[in-house]
Amino acid sequence: MTGRLEGKIAIVIGAARGIGEGIAERFIEEGASVMIGDTEVGAGTATAERLGARFLEADASRKEDAEAIVAETLDAFGRLDILVQNAGIYPWTLIENTSAEEWDSVMAVNLKGTFLAAQAALPPMKAQKSGRMIFTSSITGPRVTSPGHGHYSATKAGINGFIKSAALEFAGYGITVNGVEPGNILTEGMKAHRSASFIKSMEDAVPLGRLGTPRDIANAFLYFASDDAEYVTGTTIVVDGGQILPEGADFRLNPD
Ligand SMILES: NC(=O)c1ccc[n+]([C@@H]2O[C@H](COP(=O)([O-])OP(=O)(O)OC[C@H]3O[C@@H](n4cnc5c(N)ncnc54)[C@H](O)[C@@H]3O)[C@@H](O)[C@H]2O)c1
């Protein structure tokens, strides 16, 4: 089926590459017009050109930038139907080595960025009496974790809490708020910040036998953005190939 987002206007923050790029691409395939916001101007412009989206330089951690991308979208398209805040950073650092500055920087992009985007998108959606807000969480934090993910886990668990509060506060305005919890998705960010052995260990831990793709995650965003999710708010979908299911490492029926 195509055209599930025909005529819809979407912002996707953190979409120059990786999962965000996949979300923007999937939305456009289904008929949406998309405004991409990202700190990476070269990559963001190239992605926007490839997809037929618009691009605005925007840092998710800055209130002015969240307001600017909403204003720019309203200027260009006259309305805003779907907000995606996907920008996230995941430096790998043990808690004992994490500086207060690094802690703050992860909070600023992942968690504060989610709040700022929601707050900026609220006025036009409230005026329209409709809107979809969809945030990128993670299985890491809300469900599972591994060493080196202290700050990151805290932000993603925090996003899930924020989703519930925002869903409740915005329900009366006709706005739904949901999130997607990706498992391990092979993106540039993943390759840059995680070792080959970590990536291999994650691959081995997925019952469906492979790491995820940005499109796997984008399909869950599409569901929340589409009419099919009209009555769904305040929740998250885990998209992880079954990774959080096993009780232990030796979970295969036939390990050989
Ligand atoms: N890759 C995974 O396995 C995985 C798993 C669970 C959750 N996630 C989450 O998915 C999201 C995307 O991850 P990815 O793997 O595609 O990462 P990525 O590093 O490949 O891409 C992230 C994009 O966000 C942009 N970005 C970073 N900081 C920004 C900021 N301050 N403002 C605006 N844009 C910014 C980057 O320039 C890039 O375009 C993140 O929120 C991440 O935490 C990823």
PDBQT file of the ligand as one rigid body, heavy atoms in Angstrom, charges set to zero:
ROOT
HETATM    1  N1  LIG A 301      21.829   2.385  15.533  1.00  0.00    +0.000 N 
HETATM    2  C1  LIG A 301      21.281   1.735  16.545  1.00  0.00    +0.000 C 
HETATM    3  O1  LIG A 301      21.553   0.551  16.762  1.00  0.00    +0.000 OA
HETATM    4  C2  LIG A 301      20.285   2.416  17.460  1.00  0.00    +0.000 A 
HETATM    5  C3  LIG A 301      19.613   1.610  18.402  1.00  0.00    +0.000 A 
HETATM    6  C4  LIG A 301      18.678   2.208  19.243  1.00  0.00    +0.000 A 
HETATM    7  C5  LIG A 301      18.430   3.564  19.133  1.00  0.00    +0.000 A 
HETATM    8  N2  LIG A 301      19.117   4.315  18.215  1.00  0.00    +0.000 N 
HETATM    9  C6  LIG A 301      18.806   5.734  18.154  1.00  0.00    +0.000 C 
HETATM   10  O2  LIG A 301      18.449   6.066  16.833  1.00  0.00    +0.000 OA
HETATM   11  C7  LIG A 301      18.802   7.418  16.563  1.00  0.00    +0.000 C 
HETATM   12  C8  LIG A 301      19.647   7.490  15.308  1.00  0.00    +0.000 C 
HETATM   13  O3  LIG A 301      20.754   6.636  15.456  1.00  0.00    +0.000 OA
HETATM   14  P1  LIG A 301      21.692   6.277  14.214  1.00  0.00    +0.000 P 
HETATM   15  O4  LIG A 301      22.339   4.975  14.545  1.00  0.00    +0.000 OA
HETATM   16  O5  LIG A 301      20.970   6.429  12.941  1.00  0.00    +0.000 OA
HETATM   17  O6  LIG A 301      22.813   7.406  14.386  1.00  0.00    +0.000 OA
HETATM   18  P2  LIG A 301      23.742   8.152  13.306  1.00  0.00    +0.000 P 
HETATM   19  O7  LIG A 301      24.862   8.708  14.109  1.00  0.00    +0.000 OA
HETATM   20  O8  LIG A 301      24.075   7.243  12.167  1.00  0.00    +0.000 OA
HETATM   21  O9  LIG A 301      22.794   9.311  12.789  1.00  0.00    +0.000 OA
HETATM   22  C9  LIG A 301      22.337  10.289  13.685  1.00  0.00    +0.000 C 
HETATM   23  C10 LIG A 301      21.943  11.543  12.936  1.00  0.00    +0.000 C 
HETATM   24  O10 LIG A 301      21.594  12.534  13.927  1.00  0.00    +0.000 OA
HETATM   25  C11 LIG A 301      22.349  13.712  13.672  1.00  0.00    +0.000 C 
HETATM   26  N3  LIG A 301      22.583  14.444  14.910  1.00  0.00    +0.000 N 
HETATM   27  C12 LIG A 301      23.443  14.137  15.915  1.00  0.00    +0.000 A 
HETATM   28  N4  LIG A 301      23.390  15.078  16.868  1.00  0.00    +0.000 NA
HETATM   29  C13 LIG A 301      22.484  15.994  16.462  1.00  0.00    +0.000 A 
HETATM   30  C14 LIG A 301      21.980  17.189  17.008  1.00  0.00    +0.000 A 
HETATM   31  N5  LIG A 301      22.451  17.683  18.169  1.00  0.00    +0.000 N 
HETATM   32  N6  LIG A 301      21.026  17.861  16.337  1.00  0.00    +0.000 NA
HETATM   33  C15 LIG A 301      20.560  17.416  15.136  1.00  0.00    +0.000 A 
HETATM   34  N7  LIG A 301      21.021  16.296  14.563  1.00  0.00    +0.000 NA
HETATM   35  C16 LIG A 301      21.965  15.601  15.208  1.00  0.00    +0.000 A 
HETATM   36  C17 LIG A 301      23.629  13.228  13.020  1.00  0.00    +0.000 C 
HETATM   37  O11 LIG A 301      24.280  14.271  12.297  1.00  0.00    +0.000 OA
HETATM   38  C18 LIG A 301      23.098  12.111  12.129  1.00  0.00    +0.000 C 
HETATM   39  O12 LIG A 301      22.608  12.607  10.895  1.00  0.00    +0.000 OA
HETATM   40  C19 LIG A 301      19.500   7.920  17.831  1.00  0.00    +0.000 C 
HETATM   41  O13 LIG A 301      18.553   8.584  18.652  1.00  0.00    +0.000 OA
HETATM   42  C20 LIG A 301      19.958   6.649  18.492  1.00  0.00    +0.000 C 
HETATM   43  O14 LIG A 301      20.115   6.786  19.875  1.00  0.00    +0.000 OA
HETATM   44  C21 LIG A 301      20.029   3.776  17.383  1.00  0.00    +0.000 A 
ENDROOT
TORSDOF 0
